[in-house]
């Protein structure tokens, strides 16, 4: 069956337009998977936490490391893991997986946060606003890092500088975590779970705009003092 040339042209143009308007499945999949992972790792559902905290068939109750491995972003587990008075030895492989999950989650959220710092908060247009009224909490799906945005700060032309400093601060704390993990793997020193949580918290804080401003201010102090001495 042959199509007339004009009809074939119309079909071709329609196919091109449809392809151009389609959502990139790779990008969409990665984004949705990231959002679902974070929601899963927060373990806000009581039934999920019950399953995590249940004593196993061997009669051994899960340790705080076991719980944190399943729910790395559940705040109560994080707080319990930071208890220095009750240190729990954690095998390297388990600790490495906890660090990987928590650092991945922080990085995922900061990609959104850096966009916020550079371009300001995303606008909620008509349909998202309407859906948010129907389903409270829908805004969390639109911007998973809304809780990272402290009080709105007008950075203006300084925004790119602030973002670069945020990235530099995170790189420093990231390198320290890697150094300690390497020392643990080599058997040179221990790396208790409470210290891991403190370091990951520092990694989280290091990426904020306010921390970057403080870093820049601290870096400028020596030069200001030198000028005063002159």
Secondary structure, 3 states (H helix, E strand, C coil): CCCCHHHHHHHHHHHHHHHHHCCCHHHHHHHHHHHHHHHHHHCCCHHHHHHHHCCCCCCCCCCHHHHHHHCCCCHHHHHHHCCHHHCCCCCHHHHHHHHHHHHHHHHHHHHHHHHHHHHCCCCCCHHHHHHHHHCCCCHHHHCCCHHHCCCCCCCHHHHHHHHHHHHHHHHHHHHHHHHHHHHHHCCCCCCCHHHHHHHHHHHHHHCCHHHHHHHHHHHHHHHHHHHHHC
